[in-house]
Amino acid sequence: MRFNVLVADDEKNIREGLKTFLEMEGYEVFLAEDGDRAKKILDEEDIDLVIADLKMPGMPGDELLRYVVGGYPTVPVIILTGHGTIESAVQAMRDGAFDFLTKPLNLDRLGLLVKRALSTRELVLQHRELQRELERQKKFGMLIGKSPQMKQIFEVIQQVAPTRASVLITGESGVGKERIADAIHYFSNRRDKPLIKVHCAALAESLLESELFGHEKGAFTGAHATRRGRFELADGGTLFLDEIGEISPAVQVKLLRVLQEKKFERVGGERTIEVDVRIIAATNKDLKREVEEGRFREDLYYRLNVVHIHVPPLRERKEDIPLLIAAFLKELAEENGKKIEGIDPKARAILYNYSWPGNVRELRNCIESAVVMCKGTIILAEDLPPQIREEAEGGGLIRIAVGTSLEEAEKEIIRATLAYCKGNKSRAAQILGIGRKTLHRKIQEYGLEEVVP
């Protein structure tokens, strides 16, 4: 990508000298002899960086800075100043300048500043584009993703939500099964009725039965009053049973009856209660194997598994990581009262290269820690938790599931290699044993630009 740099300085020698230097560095350069001309160029051209003298006839540099900050907030400004006006340059930094340089100019220092400023701009623009993509996916709430697997899940959600069918959601802990249940309820015609959630693994058998079906006064020690269960509370709406694989055989029998007849009795009660409840169940267990080994009723399994949604682990859908990071950054920066504009390429590569055994939940915790530890507006590698850095920077291992197509395997190998090389395409091409042009073509073909700083 060729960047456009605007140089505004009333001294012709400095303007021309900077033009020659910046063009040698590969930039397209626009020249302005004063702030008014610079303002006109800004309004007419797609400028990526402004280098402006602080003292100029007409509109001075500090006024031009305020115009850029107000109208083009993603365009960084480097201020040039003489030794006698350093105080004014420091004030310009407070007003939003990226940095300043004193005259006579150190071109090596200027070259580094330009690269840093443009890199920061790219991070901010990438972050904003991800935020726009999040807005496009807003209807799914925090259920986020652009991978083929997640797109398929979105389609299934929209197809099954308006029906009465029971849904079984499977996947490792932390992949977002509860979010899928939320989305199914939201898109259903039951959205105005309750969505009641029960974590089956968190309660003992006797407590779970009472929690689900309620109890009558005096049904057991401590039952001082009649209590409605979750099925009654969810009448007309949806009941989400998380970790359904943990329920006991006795509760399985009673649950099966409700699914078949839509009827039950409270614990200690004789009156039959009828309900209209849509069941969504979730588990990180292989329920089919549980059935084969006699720990889960086959008839209940088929009642729950009318529609099956399997959520793959995050390591198998790394295309979703950029959007998830952007969503968590927005949410957690607001919660912690911080302004975060993006993630440094090295930190981003670490996040791509990590295996995420805790899935989306672990990623969210990682981003929350990074937001808290971040001292500026860009998340750096040192802001990430040590265990994430240690494993990811170790590199060397790629997990590819059996059944993965050759195309998807190649895509994952290229992504992991780029992440391992911190986006260095020459080194990645060397490791992969292909030419740099071939690698560049495959990066575009597979949409892996976000891995490259």
TIZA-208501 format. One record per residue (C-alpha): chain; x, z, y. Coordinates in Angstrom, 3 decimals. Last residue first. Layout:
R   chain          x          z          y
R       A          X          Z          Y
...
REM end
This chain:
R   chain          x          z          y
R       A      1.255     10.409     -5.985
R       A      0.182      8.544     -9.166
R       A     -2.347     10.329    -11.397
R       A     -5.206      9.342     -9.070
R       A     -4.400      5.656     -9.583
R       A     -5.365      5.862    -13.253
R       A     -8.323      3.454    -13.105
R       A     -7.613      1.976    -16.563
R       A     -7.032     -1.602    -15.351
R       A     -5.267     -0.464    -12.173
R       A     -2.798      1.732    -14.081
R       A     -2.518     -1.036    -16.695
R       A     -1.420     -3.565    -14.075
R       A      1.133     -1.145    -12.602
R       A      2.511     -0.441    -16.084
R       A      2.905     -4.158    -16.779
R       A      4.648     -4.604    -13.428
R       A      7.019     -1.709    -14.229
R       A      7.951     -3.274    -17.560
R       A      7.192     -1.521    -20.852
R       A      9.094      0.895    -23.099
R       A      6.772      3.827    -22.485
R       A      9.655      6.071    -21.399
R       A     11.065      3.355    -19.104
R       A      7.633      2.602    -17.641
R       A      7.134      6.311    -16.919
R       A     10.547      6.548    -15.209
R       A      9.797      3.554    -12.981
R       A      6.253      4.766    -12.331
R       A      7.248      8.221    -11.061
R       A      3.809      9.886    -10.920
R       A      5.083     13.386    -11.727
R       A      6.867     11.959    -14.815
R       A      4.772     14.167    -17.139
R       A      1.631     13.103    -15.271
R       A      2.570      9.444    -15.637
R       A      3.274     10.008    -19.349
R       A     -0.057     11.807    -19.850
R       A     -2.016      9.023    -18.144
R       A     -0.168      6.279    -20.049
R       A     -0.723      8.025    -23.403
R       A     -4.399      8.664    -22.551
R       A     -5.030      5.014    -21.640
R       A     -3.238      3.796    -24.761
R       A     -5.387      6.090    -26.916
R       A     -8.555      4.899    -25.141
R       A     -7.643      1.258    -25.838
R       A     -6.660      1.998    -29.443
R       A    -10.058      3.621    -30.001
R       A    -10.228      7.343    -30.715
R       A    -11.541      8.067    -34.217
R       A     -9.192     10.991    -34.837
R       A     -8.714     12.844    -31.543
R       A     -5.637     12.285    -29.395
R       A     -3.610     15.311    -28.306
R       A     -0.458     14.447    -26.344
R       A      2.613     16.685    -26.500
R       A      5.918     16.388    -24.590
R       A      5.060     18.317    -21.467
R       A      6.911     21.547    -20.663
R       A      5.678     21.203    -17.071
R       A      2.106     21.580    -18.320
R       A      2.792     24.664    -20.430
R       A      4.817     26.544    -17.803
R       A      2.733     25.505    -14.806
R       A     -0.562     26.640    -16.353
R       A      0.972     29.942    -17.497
R       A      2.344     30.571    -13.985
R       A     -1.062     30.242    -12.235
R       A     -1.054     27.424     -9.634
R       A      0.043     28.115     -6.041
R       A      3.645     27.140     -6.876
R       A      2.480     23.580     -7.576
R       A      1.040     23.276     -4.062
R       A     -2.598     23.341     -2.913
R       A     -2.768     21.790      0.587
R       A     -4.320     23.599      3.583
R       A     -1.679     26.300      3.903
R       A     -0.819     29.612      2.214
R       A     -2.526     28.880     -1.136
R       A     -2.708     31.982     -3.390
R       A     -6.493     32.453     -3.135
R       A     -7.170     28.728     -3.507
R       A     -4.781     28.528     -6.474
R       A     -6.498     31.459     -8.248
R       A     -9.921     29.853     -7.753
R       A     -8.540     26.532     -8.970
R       A     -7.247     28.159    -12.182
R       A    -10.540     30.003    -12.763
R       A    -12.439     26.721    -12.379
R       A    -10.078     24.957    -14.791
R       A    -10.521     27.768    -17.335
R       A    -14.319     27.425    -17.187
R       A    -14.057     23.644    -17.482
R       A    -12.102     23.863    -20.762
R       A    -10.594     27.135    -22.006
R       A     -8.047     25.204    -24.099
R       A     -7.209     23.218    -20.942
R       A     -4.397     20.949    -22.304
R       A     -2.332     20.824    -19.069
R       A     -0.907     17.443    -18.046
R       A     -3.634     16.568    -15.554
R       A     -3.365     19.946    -13.765
R       A      0.421     19.656    -13.644
R       A      0.158     16.145    -12.176
R       A     -2.162     17.463     -9.440
R       A      0.322     20.208     -8.559
R       A      3.096     17.616     -8.228
R       A      0.854     15.302     -6.180
R       A     -0.094     18.109     -3.717
R       A     -3.776     19.020     -3.803
R       A     -6.349     18.491     -1.061
R       A     -7.852     19.590      2.247
R       A     -8.333     23.322      1.708
R       A     -9.780     25.322      4.608
R       A    -10.291     28.939      3.519
R       A    -13.155     31.446      3.841
R       A    -12.914     32.608      0.216
R       A    -16.380     31.419     -0.824
R       A    -15.991     28.212      1.199
R       A    -12.637     27.459     -0.441
R       A    -14.192     28.264     -3.816
R       A    -17.056     25.778     -3.594
R       A    -15.150     22.911     -2.012
R       A    -12.102     23.381     -4.245
R       A    -14.332     23.710     -7.322
R       A    -16.075     20.411     -6.603
R       A    -12.822     18.576     -5.824
R       A    -11.189     19.937     -8.994
R       A    -14.200     18.898    -11.077
R       A    -14.097     15.405     -9.583
R       A    -10.372     15.010    -10.264
R       A    -10.660     16.471    -13.827
R       A    -13.453     14.187    -15.066
R       A    -11.098     11.348    -16.022
R       A     -9.466     13.905    -18.326
R       A    -12.221     13.494    -20.869
R       A    -10.680     14.506    -24.229
R       A     -8.712     17.471    -22.806
R       A    -11.951     18.677    -21.175
R       A    -13.589     19.324    -24.543
R       A    -16.404     17.003    -25.634
R       A    -20.035     18.039    -25.012
R       A    -22.249     17.199    -27.985
R       A    -25.920     16.628    -27.212
R       A    -28.287     16.652    -30.203
R       A    -31.976     15.847    -29.907
R       A    -34.365     17.185    -32.569
R       A    -31.663     19.675    -33.590
R       A    -33.606     22.902    -33.100
R       A    -36.253     22.193    -35.730
R       A    -33.620     20.652    -38.014
R       A    -31.485     23.801    -37.835
R       A    -34.530     26.032    -38.373
R       A    -35.334     24.231    -41.633
R       A    -31.700     24.477    -42.776
R       A    -31.510     28.212    -42.187
R       A    -28.080     29.399    -41.058
R       A    -25.479     31.399    -42.976
R       A    -25.830     29.597    -46.298
R       A    -22.472     27.805    -46.348
R       A    -24.082     24.368    -45.998
R       A    -26.233     25.633    -43.102
R       A    -23.193     27.080    -41.295
R       A    -21.448     23.740    -41.885
R       A    -24.312     21.964    -40.130
R       A    -24.224     24.592    -37.408
R       A    -20.609     23.787    -36.478
R       A    -20.157     26.658    -34.030
R       A    -19.761     26.495    -30.239
R       A    -23.505     26.909    -29.870
R       A    -26.379     25.947    -27.614
R       A    -30.173     25.978    -27.880
R       A    -32.821     24.424    -25.648
R       A    -36.383     25.399    -26.573
R       A    -39.489     24.273    -24.629
R       A    -42.094     27.026    -24.468
R       A    -45.889     26.913    -24.670
R       A    -46.898     30.371    -25.867
R       A    -49.458     31.974    -28.165
R       A    -49.519     35.731    -28.786
R       A    -50.804     37.282    -32.005
R       A    -51.900     40.909    -31.607
R       A    -50.490     43.235    -34.266
R       A    -47.615     44.888    -32.402
R       A    -44.580     46.935    -33.429
R       A    -42.176     44.198    -32.247
R       A    -44.318     41.668    -30.378
R       A    -46.228     39.158    -32.430
R       A    -45.569     35.412    -32.580
R       A    -47.183     31.972    -32.083
R       A    -45.983     28.499    -31.065
R       A    -46.741     27.410    -34.662
R       A    -43.562     25.622    -35.791
R       A    -41.077     26.718    -33.120
R       A    -42.510     30.233    -33.056
R       A    -42.343     30.431    -36.855
R       A    -38.719     29.303    -36.885
R       A    -37.818     32.045    -34.407
R       A    -39.293     34.685    -36.699
R       A    -37.295     33.433    -39.683
R       A    -34.066     33.101    -37.654
R       A    -34.512     36.666    -36.384
R       A    -34.395     37.932    -39.974
R       A    -31.447     35.669    -40.882
R       A    -29.368     37.084    -37.978
R       A    -28.577     35.200    -34.759
R       A    -24.960     34.192    -33.998
R       A    -25.356     30.411    -34.316
R       A    -27.751     30.405    -31.355
R       A    -24.798     30.997    -29.016
R       A    -27.018     30.440    -25.947
R       A    -30.780     30.313    -26.374
R       A    -32.267     28.597    -23.309
R       A    -36.049     29.072    -23.007
R       A    -37.891     26.518    -20.870
R       A    -41.175     26.636    -18.962
R       A    -44.903     26.983    -19.588
R       A    -44.378     30.451    -21.054
R       A    -40.766     31.525    -20.331
R       A    -41.650     35.173    -19.645
R       A    -43.681     35.275    -22.862
R       A    -40.792     33.908    -24.890
R       A    -38.365     36.246    -23.131
R       A    -40.189     39.346    -24.318
R       A    -42.909     41.374    -22.619
R       A    -42.457     45.136    -22.695
R       A    -44.968     47.824    -23.624
R       A    -43.773     51.242    -22.492
R       A    -41.734     54.197    -23.714
R       A    -39.905     52.220    -26.393
R       A    -37.001     54.694    -26.630
R       A    -37.373     55.316    -30.337
R       A    -39.243     52.399    -31.841
R       A    -42.587     50.579    -31.521
R       A    -43.873     53.428    -29.313
R       A    -45.152     51.087    -26.593
R       A    -45.270     47.538    -27.910
R       A    -42.284     45.236    -28.048
R       A    -41.047     41.920    -26.643
R       A    -40.465     38.731    -28.605
R       A    -37.017     37.589    -27.506
R       A    -35.517     40.815    -26.154
R       A    -37.156     42.909    -28.883
R       A    -35.673     40.662    -31.564
R       A    -32.315     40.666    -29.777
R       A    -32.267     44.461    -29.556
R       A    -32.793     44.882    -33.286
R       A    -30.165     42.235    -34.140
R       A    -27.514     43.544    -31.708
R       A    -27.196     41.699    -28.389
R       A    -24.405     39.714    -26.668
R       A    -24.255     36.949    -29.282
R       A    -27.770     35.731    -28.467
R       A    -27.118     35.119    -24.766
R       A    -30.702     34.621    -23.563
R       A    -31.729     32.410    -20.637
R       A    -35.173     31.915    -19.084
R       A    -35.941     28.759    -17.092
R       A    -39.251     29.585    -15.440
R       A    -41.895     27.014    -14.349
R       A    -41.575     24.581    -11.441
R       A    -39.053     22.477    -13.406
R       A    -41.447     22.143    -16.357
R       A    -42.001     18.396    -15.795
R       A    -38.368     18.013    -16.850
R       A    -35.431     16.914    -14.699
R       A    -34.495     20.464    -13.666
R       A    -34.940     21.820    -17.197
R       A    -32.566     19.212    -18.651
R       A    -30.079     19.822    -15.822
R       A    -30.003     23.600    -16.364
R       A    -29.504     23.112    -20.112
R       A    -26.597     20.790    -19.320
R       A    -25.082     23.438    -17.052
R       A    -25.369     25.979    -19.900
R       A    -23.316     23.713    -22.164
R       A    -20.497     23.463    -19.593
R       A    -17.315     22.991    -21.638
R       A    -16.349     26.701    -21.501
R       A    -16.602     27.509    -25.178
R       A    -16.278     24.446    -27.390
R       A    -19.187     22.075    -27.875
R       A    -22.767     21.844    -29.066
R       A    -26.105     21.416    -27.286
R       A    -29.242     21.420    -29.459
R       A    -32.363     20.106    -27.735
R       A    -36.005     20.734    -28.639
R       A    -38.309     17.862    -27.745
R       A    -41.145     18.377    -25.232
R       A    -40.266     15.206    -23.267
R       A    -39.419     14.685    -19.552
R       A    -35.798     15.881    -20.084
R       A    -34.947     13.646    -23.067
R       A    -34.205     10.371    -21.259
R       A    -32.597     11.855    -18.138
R       A    -30.433     14.173    -20.227
R       A    -29.453     11.373    -22.628
R       A    -28.297      9.192    -19.714
R       A    -26.268     12.035    -18.184
R       A    -24.655     12.669    -21.598
R       A    -23.635      9.006    -21.818
R       A    -22.071      9.207    -18.365
R       A    -20.265     12.370    -19.497
R       A    -18.683     10.630    -22.489
R       A    -17.775      7.498    -20.493
R       A    -15.881      9.724    -18.002
R       A    -17.310     10.090    -14.482
R       A    -18.061     13.791    -14.527
R       A    -19.958     16.655    -12.956
R       A    -22.745     19.001    -14.010
R       A    -22.520     21.261    -10.953
R       A    -25.841     20.042     -9.597
R       A    -26.923     16.905    -11.483
R       A    -28.691     15.466     -8.423
R       A    -25.466     15.827     -6.451
R       A    -23.688     13.021     -8.317
R       A    -23.476     10.773     -5.238
R       A    -22.474     13.826     -3.189
R       A    -19.675     14.498     -5.676
R       A    -18.454     10.928     -5.218
R       A    -18.350     11.553     -1.462
R       A    -16.328     14.727     -2.078
R       A    -13.941     12.721     -4.282
R       A    -13.510     10.248     -1.427
R       A    -12.814     13.134      0.933
R       A    -10.104     14.544     -1.362
R       A     -8.482     11.126     -1.705
R       A     -8.501     10.759      2.093
R       A     -6.951     14.219      2.556
R       A     -4.269     13.550     -0.050
R       A     -3.496     10.155      1.508
R       A     -3.171     11.745      4.940
R       A     -0.750     14.340      3.542
R       A      1.378     11.569      2.029
R       A      1.322      9.728      5.369
R       A      2.544     12.818      7.217
R       A      5.221     13.596      4.646
R       A      6.541     10.019      4.665
R       A      6.583      9.936      8.482
R       A      8.332     13.315      8.654
R       A     11.025     12.159      6.219
R       A     11.692      8.984      8.237
R       A     11.774     10.988     11.491
R       A     14.414     13.340     10.084
R       A     16.533     10.375      9.037
R       A     15.922      8.794     12.452
R       A     17.174     11.821     14.397
R       A     15.700     11.141     17.817
R       A     17.410     11.871     21.126
R       A     14.897     13.324     21.811
R       A     12.999     16.170     20.152
R       A     10.680     15.699     17.184
R       A      7.173     17.113     16.678
R       A      4.847     17.923     13.760
R       A      1.363     17.150     12.401
R       A     -0.254     17.588     15.822
R       A     -3.518     19.575     15.755
R       A     -3.855     21.457     19.042
R       A     -1.563     24.254     17.832
R       A      1.100     21.625     17.129
R       A      0.545     20.265     20.658
R       A      1.194     23.770     21.996
R       A      4.568     23.684     20.233
R       A      5.215     20.319     21.895
R       A      4.384     21.803     25.318
R       A      6.933     24.567     24.751
R       A      9.444     21.916     23.674
R       A      9.106     20.217     27.075
R       A     12.632     20.549     28.469
R       A     14.281     19.407     25.259
R       A     12.472     16.060     25.437
R       A      9.435     15.292     23.318
R       A      8.101     13.044     20.579
R       A      4.807     14.128     18.930
R       A      3.885     13.144     15.381
R       A      0.119     12.591     14.959
R       A     -1.724     12.552     11.623
R       A     -4.835     10.349     11.178
R       A     -7.504     12.214      9.145
R       A     -9.251     13.555     12.274
R       A     -9.794     10.127     13.882
R       A    -12.167     10.744     16.808
R       A    -11.522     14.355     17.819
R       A     -7.971     14.740     16.513
R       A     -7.033     11.277     17.831
R       A     -8.494     11.909     21.315
R       A     -6.874     15.360     21.477
R       A     -3.515     13.790     20.609
R       A     -3.979     11.117     23.297
R       A     -4.496     13.928     25.819
R       A     -1.299     15.635     24.652
R       A      0.592     12.334     24.774
R       A     -0.268     11.520     28.384
R       A     -3.056      9.085     29.444
R       A     -1.761      7.238     32.495
R       A      2.039      7.439     32.526
R       A      3.655      9.013     29.450
R       A      5.076     12.449     28.660
R       A      4.391     13.716     25.113
R       A      5.649     10.554     23.431
R       A      3.401      9.485     20.554
R       A      3.901      8.616     16.869
R       A      0.450      7.884     15.397
R       A     -0.186      7.421     11.678
R       A     -2.645      5.535      9.434
R       A     -4.110      3.079     11.987
R       A     -6.910      0.679     11.013
R       A     -6.987     -1.352     14.224
R       A     -9.422     -1.804     17.148
R       A    -10.229      1.741     18.293
R       A     -6.701      2.997     17.679
R       A     -5.278     -0.033     19.505
R       A     -7.405      0.769     22.591
R       A     -6.326      4.435     22.563
R       A     -2.654      3.382     22.321
R       A     -3.111      1.120     25.387
R       A     -4.520      4.059     27.340
R       A     -1.807      6.403     26.083
R       A      1.062      4.294     27.372
R       A      3.522      1.540     26.388
R       A      1.784      0.869     23.064
R       A      3.367     -0.660     19.955
R       A      1.848     -1.404     16.529
R       A      4.059     -1.205     13.416
R       A      3.371     -2.295      9.814
R       A      5.522     -0.076      7.608
R       A      8.134     -1.039      4.991
R       A     11.025      1.280      5.905
R       A     12.754     -1.640      7.662
R       A      9.572     -2.025      9.704
R       A      9.861      1.631     10.701
R       A     13.442      1.265     11.981
R       A     12.823     -1.961     13.924
R       A      9.622     -0.598     15.500
R       A     11.332      2.684     16.332
R       A     14.079      0.839     18.211
R       A     11.550     -1.327     20.044
R       A      9.527      1.643     21.243
R       A     12.630      3.710     22.092
R       A     14.157      0.847     24.096
R       A     10.842      0.172     25.858
R       A     10.452      3.724     27.173
R       A      6.742      4.374     27.855
R       A      6.138      5.540     24.286
R       A      3.201      5.060     21.883
R       A      4.124      4.045     18.311
R       A      1.182      3.210     16.010
R       A      1.930      3.095     12.275
R       A     -0.047      0.983      9.793
R       A      0.683      1.703      6.125
R       A      1.326     -0.960      3.463
R       A      0.000      0.000      0.000
REM end
